[in-house]
């Protein structure tokens, strides 16, 4: 802490100031404070003084130089001092060293920027790699099937089985590439957020799942749903993936029952997709939202292991969060929030 008169001359210099700046009291008194400390103010010094004279107070970040030449970031708070008769006499300044905090904030910002660049580059790589892989994969699949048709009578049973393995592998790779492209496009090709009816969104998702619903004889219950602001196409993807999973992971011999509902929360809507399926052990709750994570053999339940990661990324793009509640053989409820005000992306 220091006190200076209206002309800038230091008239008080406590031990904290000595420790912070390295100047002994005897050498600091009588000096002009902004010259002694080589102070850099966010606005002209005259404007700060005028503010304090007018309002009695000012605070801001100032850069000061210590006796050893080190630059410090300082949180500075000024108050006006007065004489016994109430006349302005000088300025009391309380300085707090914020150099370490500022450096930590700078490092955190730099790391966040580096992480954002890395994520962007990774998404770009996934998009380009997936896009460029499609054509050669189609050629492998097409020519393998052509080989099977043209030389059908000349191939034995083992050869036909090998060709079927190759074609099945190409199909699974194509599905994986398509899911990767969808994942990479969440940010790259996301549309503007607009008012949408979630009842219409769910209707579209159910239409896309009509085949699976009929095949499994699934029962669907859709509660009244609100209108929200969102990317309509991406919201269809979320509901389609969640309802599709609810249908896929049903208990053997028991038709799936799926309920879609919405609940009002402070400043957001929470949507839920609940089922009567095989359920999930709590220890897998985090894992299932990661890329390529599968809890079951591909032969038992088909899929690429990207669907829930895609849902989570879409929900987070909307500023929401996703969670699951479940237990083995007791079904699962996947829910997510969409805030009323979506943060800028």
Secondary structure, DSSP 8 states (H G I E B T S, - for coil): -EEEETTSBEEEE-HHHHHHH---HHHHTTSBHHHHTT-B-SS-HHHHHHHHHHHSEEEEEEEEE-TTS-EEEEEEEEEEEE-TTS-EEEEEEEEEE-HHHHHHHHHHHHHHHHHHHHHHHHHHHHHHHHHHHHHHHHHHHHHHHHHHHHTGGG--HHHHHHHHHHHHHHHHHHHHHHHHHHHHHHHHS----EEEEHHHHHHHHHHHTHHHHHHHT-EEEE----EEEE-HHHHHHHHHHHHHHHHHT--TTS--EEEEEEEEETTEEEEEEEE-SS---GGGTTGGGSTT--SS-TTTS---S-HHHHHHHHHHHTT--EEEEE-TTS-EEEEEEEESS----
